[in-house]
């Protein structure tokens, strides 16, 4: 039998970064669903409620509420409205809090002009 070495993968050519290349990001932007879930969990904990209590009032399963809070699920606007209603907060309160949180990472979030993205733009995007 002849000895055969495993085939080596071909080297991939890497194009040099030119002036037109976007800058490398050192930090990823948070996803909307993660921040919404984080805020809903904070409000629920602040009220001293369990997943079961809040989910029952919202008309959803505790498992689904947990997935929303962990950012695993992308909830519909109807689901967000149900949970905010169960927590006795408004959608405006939720969106404002998420926009404020996004503002804390604005140094990595820039618009096309290189300006920091404003709170109102985040709120409108929601």
Secondary structure by P-SEA (a helix, b strand, c coil): ccccccccccbbbbcccccccccccccccccaaaaaaaaaaaaaaaacccaaaaaaaacccaaaaaaaaaccccccaaaaaaaaaaacccaaaaaaaaaaaaaaacccccccccccccaaaaaaac
